[in-house]
């Protein structure tokens, strides 16, 4: 994960390193994703997320578009 100060900064970095632009999320979305993804990690009943559950989490916090699609 890389942190950038603006979308223009992302575009410059991608050009400089000849890399395609990947998925982007805000710090707020990143924090929400971390809480939803790992919030119950220490629970004895914890289990990994299914692809469907992960996709629902992405959608819930607004991570939509081709990059965030898990296939299927």
PyMOL Python script that loads the backbone (N, CA, C, O; Angstrom):
from pymol import cmd

cmd.read_pdbstr("""\
ATOM      1  N   UNK A   1       0.848  -1.162   0.000  1.00  0.00           N
ATOM      2  CA  UNK A   1       0.000   0.000   0.000  1.00  0.00           C
ATOM      3  C   UNK A   1       0.897   1.229   0.000  1.00  0.00           C
ATOM      4  O   UNK A   1       1.870   1.309   0.750  1.00  0.00           O
ATOM      5  N   UNK A   2       0.557   2.163  -0.837  1.00  0.00           N
ATOM      6  CA  UNK A   2       1.265   3.439  -0.905  1.00  0.00           C
ATOM      7  C   UNK A   2       0.302   4.553  -0.531  1.00  0.00           C
ATOM      8  O   UNK A   2      -0.881   4.498  -0.866  1.00  0.00           O
ATOM      9  N   UNK A   3       0.802   5.546   0.151  1.00  0.00           N
ATOM     10  CA  UNK A   3      -0.018   6.703   0.521  1.00  0.00           C
ATOM     11  C   UNK A   3       0.386   7.894  -0.338  1.00  0.00           C
ATOM     12  O   UNK A   3       1.571   8.161  -0.537  1.00  0.00           O
ATOM     13  N   UNK A   4      -0.615   8.601  -0.842  1.00  0.00           N
ATOM     14  CA  UNK A   4      -0.397   9.771  -1.685  1.00  0.00           C
ATOM     15  C   UNK A   4      -1.232  10.925  -1.161  1.00  0.00           C
ATOM     16  O   UNK A   4      -2.244  10.721  -0.491  1.00  0.00           O
ATOM     17  N   UNK A   5      -0.798  12.136  -1.471  1.00  0.00           N
ATOM     18  CA  UNK A   5      -1.518  13.316  -0.984  1.00  0.00           C
ATOM     19  C   UNK A   5      -2.637  13.762  -1.914  1.00  0.00           C
ATOM     20  O   UNK A   5      -3.506  14.534  -1.507  1.00  0.00           O
ATOM     21  N   UNK A   6      -2.630  13.282  -3.172  1.00  0.00           N
ATOM     22  CA  UNK A   6      -3.675  13.671  -4.114  1.00  0.00           C
ATOM     23  C   UNK A   6      -3.695  12.696  -5.287  1.00  0.00           C
ATOM     24  O   UNK A   6      -2.758  11.924  -5.491  1.00  0.00           O
ATOM     25  N   UNK A   7      -4.783  12.748  -6.053  1.00  0.00           N
ATOM     26  CA  UNK A   7      -4.860  11.905  -7.241  1.00  0.00           C
ATOM     27  C   UNK A   7      -3.822  12.320  -8.279  1.00  0.00           C
ATOM     28  O   UNK A   7      -3.326  11.481  -9.031  1.00  0.00           O
ATOM     29  N   UNK A   8      -3.491  13.614  -8.324  1.00  0.00           N
ATOM     30  CA  UNK A   8      -2.449  14.076  -9.238  1.00  0.00           C
ATOM     31  C   UNK A   8      -1.097  13.467  -8.860  1.00  0.00           C
ATOM     32  O   UNK A   8      -0.300  13.123  -9.733  1.00  0.00           O
ATOM     33  N   UNK A   9      -0.851  13.340  -7.580  1.00  0.00           N
ATOM     34  CA  UNK A   9       0.385  12.720  -7.108  1.00  0.00           C
ATOM     35  C   UNK A   9       0.428  11.247  -7.533  1.00  0.00           C
ATOM     36  O   UNK A   9       1.483  10.745  -7.922  1.00  0.00           O
ATOM     37  N   UNK A  10      -0.704  10.564  -7.459  1.00  0.00           N
ATOM     38  CA  UNK A  10      -0.793   9.171  -7.918  1.00  0.00           C
ATOM     39  C   UNK A  10      -0.435   9.103  -9.394  1.00  0.00           C
ATOM     40  O   UNK A  10       0.380   8.277  -9.804  1.00  0.00           O
ATOM     41  N   UNK A  11      -1.047   9.974 -10.193  1.00  0.00           N
ATOM     42  CA  UNK A  11      -0.795   9.970 -11.637  1.00  0.00           C
ATOM     43  C   UNK A  11       0.679  10.210 -11.944  1.00  0.00           C
ATOM     44  O   UNK A  11       1.247   9.542 -12.808  1.00  0.00           O
ATOM     45  N   UNK A  12       1.303  11.157 -11.245  1.00  0.00           N
ATOM     46  CA  UNK A  12       2.741  11.422 -11.455  1.00  0.00           C
ATOM     47  C   UNK A  12       3.579  10.200 -11.110  1.00  0.00           C
ATOM     48  O   UNK A  12       4.485   9.832 -11.857  1.00  0.00           O
ATOM     49  N   UNK A  13       3.278   9.574  -9.985  1.00  0.00           N
ATOM     50  CA  UNK A  13       4.030   8.402  -9.545  1.00  0.00           C
ATOM     51  C   UNK A  13       3.900   7.281 -10.575  1.00  0.00           C
ATOM     52  O   UNK A  13       4.888   6.636 -10.924  1.00  0.00           O
ATOM     53  N   UNK A  14       2.680   7.053 -11.058  1.00  0.00           N
ATOM     54  CA  UNK A  14       2.454   6.002 -12.054  1.00  0.00           C
ATOM     55  C   UNK A  14       3.241   6.264 -13.337  1.00  0.00           C
ATOM     56  O   UNK A  14       3.824   5.346 -13.913  1.00  0.00           O
ATOM     57  N   UNK A  15       3.254   7.515 -13.780  1.00  0.00           N
ATOM     58  CA  UNK A  15       4.028   7.856 -14.983  1.00  0.00           C
ATOM     59  C   UNK A  15       5.513   7.661 -14.736  1.00  0.00           C
ATOM     60  O   UNK A  15       6.218   7.086 -15.565  1.00  0.00           O
ATOM     61  N   UNK A  16       5.989   8.143 -13.589  1.00  0.00           N
ATOM     62  CA  UNK A  16       7.416   8.067 -13.273  1.00  0.00           C
ATOM     63  C   UNK A  16       7.913   6.623 -13.231  1.00  0.00           C
ATOM     64  O   UNK A  16       9.013   6.334 -13.704  1.00  0.00           O
ATOM     65  N   UNK A  17       7.127   5.731 -12.680  1.00  0.00           N
ATOM     66  CA  UNK A  17       7.554   4.346 -12.510  1.00  0.00           C
ATOM     67  C   UNK A  17       6.937   3.405 -13.544  1.00  0.00           C
ATOM     68  O   UNK A  17       7.090   2.186 -13.458  1.00  0.00           O
ATOM     69  N   UNK A  18       6.232   3.991 -14.529  1.00  0.00           N
ATOM     70  CA  UNK A  18       5.622   3.211 -15.606  1.00  0.00           C
ATOM     71  C   UNK A  18       4.756   2.070 -15.045  1.00  0.00           C
ATOM     72  O   UNK A  18       4.886   0.913 -15.443  1.00  0.00           O
ATOM     73  N   UNK A  19       3.894   2.429 -14.132  1.00  0.00           N
ATOM     74  CA  UNK A  19       3.017   1.465 -13.478  1.00  0.00           C
ATOM     75  C   UNK A  19       1.564   1.820 -13.771  1.00  0.00           C
ATOM     76  O   UNK A  19       1.220   3.000 -13.845  1.00  0.00           O
ATOM     77  N   UNK A  20       0.708   0.815 -13.938  1.00  0.00           N
ATOM     78  CA  UNK A  20      -0.710   1.122 -14.130  1.00  0.00           C
ATOM     79  C   UNK A  20      -1.320   1.627 -12.820  1.00  0.00           C
ATOM     80  O   UNK A  20      -0.862   1.284 -11.730  1.00  0.00           O
ATOM     81  N   UNK A  21      -2.331   2.424 -12.952  1.00  0.00           N
ATOM     82  CA  UNK A  21      -3.027   2.917 -11.764  1.00  0.00           C
ATOM     83  C   UNK A  21      -3.924   1.810 -11.236  1.00  0.00           C
ATOM     84  O   UNK A  21      -4.751   1.272 -11.972  1.00  0.00           O
ATOM     85  N   UNK A  22      -3.766   1.475  -9.991  1.00  0.00           N
ATOM     86  CA  UNK A  22      -4.561   0.411  -9.380  1.00  0.00           C
ATOM     87  C   UNK A  22      -5.752   0.985  -8.643  1.00  0.00           C
ATOM     88  O   UNK A  22      -6.212   2.088  -8.935  1.00  0.00           O
ATOM     89  N   UNK A  23      -6.234   0.231  -7.699  1.00  0.00           N
ATOM     90  CA  UNK A  23      -7.358   0.684  -6.898  1.00  0.00           C
ATOM     91  C   UNK A  23      -6.925   1.735  -5.897  1.00  0.00           C
ATOM     92  O   UNK A  23      -5.800   1.713  -5.397  1.00  0.00           O
ATOM     93  N   UNK A  24      -7.814   2.635  -5.618  1.00  0.00           N
ATOM     94  CA  UNK A  24      -7.522   3.687  -4.645  1.00  0.00           C
ATOM     95  C   UNK A  24      -8.615   3.691  -3.592  1.00  0.00           C
ATOM     96  O   UNK A  24      -9.782   3.424  -3.878  1.00  0.00           O
ATOM     97  N   UNK A  25      -8.214   3.997  -2.379  1.00  0.00           N
ATOM     98  CA  UNK A  25      -9.177   4.175  -1.313  1.00  0.00           C
ATOM     99  C   UNK A  25      -8.691   5.303  -0.422  1.00  0.00           C
ATOM    100  O   UNK A  25      -7.491   5.549  -0.296  1.00  0.00           O
ATOM    101  N   UNK A  26      -9.631   5.971   0.182  1.00  0.00           N
ATOM    102  CA  UNK A  26      -9.296   7.064   1.084  1.00  0.00           C
ATOM    103  C   UNK A  26      -8.822   6.485   2.416  1.00  0.00           C
ATOM    104  O   UNK A  26      -8.999   5.297   2.684  1.00  0.00           O
ATOM    105  N   UNK A  27      -8.224   7.331   3.239  1.00  0.00           N
ATOM    106  CA  UNK A  27      -7.836   6.876   4.571  1.00  0.00           C
ATOM    107  C   UNK A  27      -9.053   6.422   5.367  1.00  0.00           C
ATOM    108  O   UNK A  27      -8.984   5.450   6.119  1.00  0.00           O
ATOM    109  N   UNK A  28     -10.164   7.128   5.199  1.00  0.00           N
ATOM    110  CA  UNK A  28     -11.398   6.749   5.882  1.00  0.00           C
ATOM    111  C   UNK A  28     -11.846   5.356   5.442  1.00  0.00           C
ATOM    112  O   UNK A  28     -12.208   4.526   6.275  1.00  0.00           O
ATOM    113  N   UNK A  29     -11.822   5.102   4.139  1.00  0.00           N
ATOM    114  CA  UNK A  29     -12.202   3.784   3.643  1.00  0.00           C
ATOM    115  C   UNK A  29     -11.223   2.710   4.139  1.00  0.00           C
ATOM    116  O   UNK A  29     -11.638   1.606   4.490  1.00  0.00           O
ATOM    117  N   UNK A  30      -9.947   3.031   4.167  1.00  0.00           N
ATOM    118  CA  UNK A  30      -8.953   2.089   4.663  1.00  0.00           C
ATOM    119  C   UNK A  30      -9.190   1.730   6.119  1.00  0.00           C
ATOM    120  O   UNK A  30      -9.074   0.568   6.508  1.00  0.00           O
ATOM    121  N   UNK A  31      -9.524   2.737   6.925  1.00  0.00           N
ATOM    122  CA  UNK A  31      -9.812   2.499   8.337  1.00  0.00           C
ATOM    123  C   UNK A  31     -11.073   1.641   8.494  1.00  0.00           C
ATOM    124  O   UNK A  31     -11.101   0.712   9.301  1.00  0.00           O
ATOM    125  N   UNK A  32     -12.114   1.962   7.717  1.00  0.00           N
ATOM    126  CA  UNK A  32     -13.343   1.168   7.779  1.00  0.00           C
ATOM    127  C   UNK A  32     -13.078  -0.278   7.366  1.00  0.00           C
ATOM    128  O   UNK A  32     -13.564  -1.212   8.003  1.00  0.00           O
ATOM    129  N   UNK A  33     -12.308  -0.453   6.301  1.00  0.00           N
ATOM    130  CA  UNK A  33     -11.989  -1.802   5.833  1.00  0.00           C
ATOM    131  C   UNK A  33     -11.221  -2.574   6.906  1.00  0.00           C
ATOM    132  O   UNK A  33     -11.522  -3.740   7.163  1.00  0.00           O
ATOM    133  N   UNK A  34     -10.239  -1.939   7.531  1.00  0.00           N
ATOM    134  CA  UNK A  34      -9.462  -2.608   8.578  1.00  0.00           C
ATOM    135  C   UNK A  34     -10.354  -3.025   9.744  1.00  0.00           C
ATOM    136  O   UNK A  34     -10.231  -4.139  10.254  1.00  0.00           O
ATOM    137  N   UNK A  35     -11.246  -2.140  10.165  1.00  0.00           N
ATOM    138  CA  UNK A  35     -12.145  -2.468  11.287  1.00  0.00           C
ATOM    139  C   UNK A  35     -13.070  -3.622  10.931  1.00  0.00           C
ATOM    140  O   UNK A  35     -13.261  -4.541  11.727  1.00  0.00           O
ATOM    141  N   UNK A  36     -13.651  -3.571   9.717  1.00  0.00           N
ATOM    142  CA  UNK A  36     -14.567  -4.629   9.310  1.00  0.00           C
ATOM    143  C   UNK A  36     -13.841  -5.950   9.062  1.00  0.00           C
ATOM    144  O   UNK A  36     -14.368  -7.021   9.364  1.00  0.00           O
ATOM    145  N   UNK A  37     -12.644  -5.867   8.518  1.00  0.00           N
ATOM    146  CA  UNK A  37     -11.897  -7.069   8.153  1.00  0.00           C
ATOM    147  C   UNK A  37     -11.288  -7.757   9.372  1.00  0.00           C
ATOM    148  O   UNK A  37     -11.330  -8.982   9.483  1.00  0.00           O
ATOM    149  N   UNK A  38     -10.716  -6.957  10.296  1.00  0.00           N
ATOM    150  CA  UNK A  38      -9.974  -7.519  11.423  1.00  0.00           C
ATOM    151  C   UNK A  38     -10.659  -7.332  12.779  1.00  0.00           C
ATOM    152  O   UNK A  38     -10.116  -7.758  13.799  1.00  0.00           O
ATOM    153  N   UNK A  39     -11.818  -6.717  12.811  1.00  0.00           N
ATOM    154  CA  UNK A  39     -12.471  -6.395  14.074  1.00  0.00           C
ATOM    155  C   UNK A  39     -12.729  -7.584  14.986  1.00  0.00           C
ATOM    156  O   UNK A  39     -12.719  -7.446  16.209  1.00  0.00           O
ATOM    157  N   UNK A  40     -12.961  -8.752  14.394  1.00  0.00           N
ATOM    158  CA  UNK A  40     -13.246  -9.941  15.198  1.00  0.00           C
ATOM    159  C   UNK A  40     -12.106 -10.961  15.151  1.00  0.00           C
ATOM    160  O   UNK A  40     -12.288 -12.123  15.513  1.00  0.00           O
ATOM    161  N   UNK A  41     -10.954 -10.523  14.712  1.00  0.00           N
ATOM    162  CA  UNK A  41      -9.825 -11.446  14.481  1.00  0.00           C
ATOM    163  C   UNK A  41      -9.385 -12.193  15.734  1.00  0.00           C
ATOM    164  O   UNK A  41      -8.903 -13.320  15.619  1.00  0.00           O
ATOM    165  N   UNK A  42      -9.527 -11.625  16.907  1.00  0.00           N
ATOM    166  CA  UNK A  42      -9.090 -12.275  18.141  1.00  0.00           C
ATOM    167  C   UNK A  42     -10.171 -13.143  18.773  1.00  0.00           C
ATOM    168  O   UNK A  42      -9.935 -13.782  19.798  1.00  0.00           O
ATOM    169  N   UNK A  43     -11.327 -13.168  18.178  1.00  0.00           N
ATOM    170  CA  UNK A  43     -12.423 -13.983  18.695  1.00  0.00           C
ATOM    171  C   UNK A  43     -12.117 -15.464  18.476  1.00  0.00           C
ATOM    172  O   UNK A  43     -11.629 -15.835  17.408  1.00  0.00           O
ATOM    173  N   UNK A  44     -12.392 -16.310  19.456  1.00  0.00           N
ATOM    174  CA  UNK A  44     -12.170 -17.747  19.273  1.00  0.00           C
ATOM    175  C   UNK A  44     -12.991 -18.331  18.117  1.00  0.00           C
ATOM    176  O   UNK A  44     -12.625 -19.358  17.547  1.00  0.00           O
ATOM    177  N   UNK A  45     -14.094 -17.672  17.779  1.00  0.00           N
ATOM    178  CA  UNK A  45     -14.936 -18.179  16.692  1.00  0.00           C
ATOM    179  C   UNK A  45     -14.583 -17.553  15.331  1.00  0.00           C
ATOM    180  O   UNK A  45     -15.314 -17.731  14.356  1.00  0.00           O
ATOM    181  N   UNK A  46     -13.467 -16.822  15.272  1.00  0.00           N
ATOM    182  CA  UNK A  46     -13.082 -16.163  14.022  1.00  0.00           C
ATOM    183  C   UNK A  46     -12.878 -17.178  12.903  1.00  0.00           C
ATOM    184  O   UNK A  46     -12.381 -18.283  13.120  1.00  0.00           O
ATOM    185  N   UNK A  47     -13.271 -16.776  11.719  1.00  0.00           N
ATOM    186  CA  UNK A  47     -12.972 -17.535  10.511  1.00  0.00           C
ATOM    187  C   UNK A  47     -12.721 -16.540   9.395  1.00  0.00           C
ATOM    188  O   UNK A  47     -13.215 -15.413   9.431  1.00  0.00           O
ATOM    189  N   UNK A  48     -11.970 -16.952   8.425  1.00  0.00           N
ATOM    190  CA  UNK A  48     -11.672 -16.072   7.300  1.00  0.00           C
ATOM    191  C   UNK A  48     -12.928 -15.726   6.519  1.00  0.00           C
ATOM    192  O   UNK A  48     -13.921 -16.453   6.559  1.00  0.00           O
ATOM    193  N   UNK A  49     -12.873 -14.614   5.812  1.00  0.00           N
ATOM    194  CA  UNK A  49     -14.017 -14.169   5.014  1.00  0.00           C
ATOM    195  C   UNK A  49     -14.092 -14.971   3.718  1.00  0.00           C
ATOM    196  O   UNK A  49     -13.070 -15.316   3.124  1.00  0.00           O
ATOM    197  N   UNK A  50     -15.290 -15.254   3.302  1.00  0.00           N
ATOM    198  CA  UNK A  50     -15.484 -15.852   1.985  1.00  0.00           C
ATOM    199  C   UNK A  50     -15.328 -14.743   0.937  1.00  0.00           C
ATOM    200  O   UNK A  50     -15.344 -13.558   1.268  1.00  0.00           O
ATOM    201  N   UNK A  51     -15.182 -15.135  -0.306  1.00  0.00           N
ATOM    202  CA  UNK A  51     -15.097 -14.139  -1.380  1.00  0.00           C
ATOM    203  C   UNK A  51     -16.359 -13.285  -1.417  1.00  0.00           C
ATOM    204  O   UNK A  51     -16.289 -12.080  -1.659  1.00  0.00           O
ATOM    205  N   UNK A  52     -17.496 -13.896  -1.180  1.00  0.00           N
ATOM    206  CA  UNK A  52     -18.754 -13.153  -1.199  1.00  0.00           C
ATOM    207  C   UNK A  52     -18.814 -12.148  -0.053  1.00  0.00           C
ATOM    208  O   UNK A  52     -19.273 -11.022  -0.241  1.00  0.00           O
ATOM    209  N   UNK A  53     -18.356 -12.545   1.126  1.00  0.00           N
ATOM    210  CA  UNK A  53     -18.339 -11.635   2.268  1.00  0.00           C
ATOM    211  C   UNK A  53     -17.361 -10.483   2.027  1.00  0.00           C
ATOM    212  O   UNK A  53     -17.661  -9.331   2.341  1.00  0.00           O
ATOM    213  N   UNK A  54     -16.205 -10.797   1.476  1.00  0.00           N
ATOM    214  CA  UNK A  54     -15.224  -9.759   1.183  1.00  0.00           C
ATOM    215  C   UNK A  54     -15.785  -8.766   0.169  1.00  0.00           C
ATOM    216  O   UNK A  54     -15.636  -7.554   0.330  1.00  0.00           O
ATOM    217  N   UNK A  55     -16.432  -9.286  -0.880  1.00  0.00           N
ATOM    218  CA  UNK A  55     -17.021  -8.414  -1.893  1.00  0.00           C
ATOM    219  C   UNK A  55     -18.072  -7.509  -1.281  1.00  0.00           C
ATOM    220  O   UNK A  55     -18.155  -6.331  -1.629  1.00  0.00           O
ATOM    221  N   UNK A  56     -18.878  -8.046  -0.371  1.00  0.00           N
ATOM    222  CA  UNK A  56     -19.907  -7.242   0.293  1.00  0.00           C
ATOM    223  C   UNK A  56     -19.270  -6.138   1.133  1.00  0.00           C
ATOM    224  O   UNK A  56     -19.786  -5.021   1.171  1.00  0.00           O
ATOM    225  N   UNK A  57     -18.147  -6.436   1.811  1.00  0.00           N
ATOM    226  CA  UNK A  57     -17.447  -5.408   2.586  1.00  0.00           C
ATOM    227  C   UNK A  57     -16.931  -4.305   1.674  1.00  0.00           C
ATOM    228  O   UNK A  57     -17.090  -3.122   1.977  1.00  0.00           O
ATOM    229  N   UNK A  58     -16.314  -4.684   0.561  1.00  0.00           N
ATOM    230  CA  UNK A  58     -15.819  -3.681  -0.389  1.00  0.00           C
ATOM    231  C   UNK A  58     -16.955  -2.764  -0.829  1.00  0.00           C
ATOM    232  O   UNK A  58     -16.815  -1.541  -0.828  1.00  0.00           O
ATOM    233  N   UNK A  59     -18.070  -3.363  -1.200  1.00  0.00           N
ATOM    234  CA  UNK A  59     -19.216  -2.583  -1.667  1.00  0.00           C
ATOM    235  C   UNK A  59     -19.744  -1.682  -0.562  1.00  0.00           C
ATOM    236  O   UNK A  59     -20.080  -0.523  -0.809  1.00  0.00           O
ATOM    237  N   UNK A  60     -19.819  -2.206   0.653  1.00  0.00           N
ATOM    238  CA  UNK A  60     -20.344  -1.443   1.785  1.00  0.00           C
ATOM    239  C   UNK A  60     -19.574  -0.154   2.025  1.00  0.00           C
ATOM    240  O   UNK A  60     -20.162   0.864   2.392  1.00  0.00           O
ATOM    241  N   UNK A  61     -18.259  -0.191   1.820  1.00  0.00           N
ATOM    242  CA  UNK A  61     -17.469   1.018   2.088  1.00  0.00           C
ATOM    243  C   UNK A  61     -17.169   1.809   0.812  1.00  0.00           C
ATOM    244  O   UNK A  61     -16.381   2.755   0.830  1.00  0.00           O
ATOM    245  N   UNK A  62     -17.806   1.413  -0.296  1.00  0.00           N
ATOM    246  CA  UNK A  62     -17.692   2.194  -1.519  1.00  0.00           C
ATOM    247  C   UNK A  62     -16.518   1.827  -2.412  1.00  0.00           C
ATOM    248  O   UNK A  62     -16.141   2.607  -3.287  1.00  0.00           O
ATOM    249  N   UNK A  63     -15.934   0.654  -2.205  1.00  0.00           N
ATOM    250  CA  UNK A  63     -14.839   0.206  -3.069  1.00  0.00           C
ATOM    251  C   UNK A  63     -15.461  -0.575  -4.218  1.00  0.00           C
ATOM    252  O   UNK A  63     -15.660  -1.787  -4.137  1.00  0.00           O
ATOM    253  N   UNK A  64     -15.758   0.145  -5.278  1.00  0.00           N
ATOM    254  CA  UNK A  64     -16.431  -0.431  -6.434  1.00  0.00           C
ATOM    255  C   UNK A  64     -15.565  -0.218  -7.665  1.00  0.00           C
ATOM    256  O   UNK A  64     -14.609   0.557  -7.632  1.00  0.00           O
ATOM    257  N   UNK A  65     -15.891  -0.884  -8.719  1.00  0.00           N
ATOM    258  CA  UNK A  65     -15.129  -0.780  -9.947  1.00  0.00           C
ATOM    259  C   UNK A  65     -14.364  -2.068 -10.198  1.00  0.00           C
ATOM    260  O   UNK A  65     -14.296  -2.946  -9.338  1.00  0.00           O
ATOM    261  N   UNK A  66     -13.795  -2.166 -11.383  1.00  0.00           N
ATOM    262  CA  UNK A  66     -13.138  -3.397 -11.825  1.00  0.00           C
ATOM    263  C   UNK A  66     -12.047  -3.875 -10.860  1.00  0.00           C
ATOM    264  O   UNK A  66     -11.956  -5.071 -10.583  1.00  0.00           O
ATOM    265  N   UNK A  67     -11.229  -2.969 -10.350  1.00  0.00           N
ATOM    266  CA  UNK A  67     -10.135  -3.365  -9.467  1.00  0.00           C
ATOM    267  C   UNK A  67     -10.629  -4.125  -8.234  1.00  0.00           C
ATOM    268  O   UNK A  67      -9.968  -5.051  -7.765  1.00  0.00           O
ATOM    269  N   UNK A  68     -11.774  -3.735  -7.722  1.00  0.00           N
ATOM    270  CA  UNK A  68     -12.285  -4.294  -6.468  1.00  0.00           C
ATOM    271  C   UNK A  68     -13.167  -5.518  -6.670  1.00  0.00           C
ATOM    272  O   UNK A  68     -13.711  -6.046  -5.700  1.00  0.00           O
ATOM    273  N   UNK A  69     -13.321  -5.977  -7.905  1.00  0.00           N
ATOM    274  CA  UNK A  69     -14.133  -7.163  -8.176  1.00  0.00           C
ATOM    275  C   UNK A  69     -13.294  -8.420  -7.933  1.00  0.00           C
ATOM    276  O   UNK A  69     -12.178  -8.544  -8.438  1.00  0.00           O
ATOM    277  N   UNK A  70     -13.843  -9.334  -7.164  1.00  0.00           N
ATOM    278  CA  UNK A  70     -13.102 -10.547  -6.815  1.00  0.00           C
ATOM    279  C   UNK A  70     -13.348 -11.682  -7.790  1.00  0.00           C
ATOM    280  O   UNK A  70     -12.889 -12.802  -7.563  1.00  0.00           O
ATOM    281  N   UNK A  71     -14.052 -11.416  -8.851  1.00  0.00           N
ATOM    282  CA  UNK A  71     -14.283 -12.442  -9.870  1.00  0.00           C
ATOM    283  C   UNK A  71     -15.572 -13.189  -9.633  1.00  0.00           C
ATOM    284  O   UNK A  71     -16.376 -12.857  -8.762  1.00  0.00           O
ATOM    285  N   UNK A  72     -15.728 -14.196 -10.432  1.00  0.00           N
ATOM    286  CA  UNK A  72     -16.925 -15.028 -10.262  1.00  0.00           C
ATOM    287  C   UNK A  72     -17.850 -14.801 -11.317  1.00  0.00           C
ATOM    288  O   UNK A  72     -18.918 -15.413 -11.344  1.00  0.00           O
TER     289      UNK A  72
END
""", "prot")
cmd.dss("prot")
cmd.show_as("cartoon", "prot")
cmd.util.cbc("prot")
cmd.orient("prot")
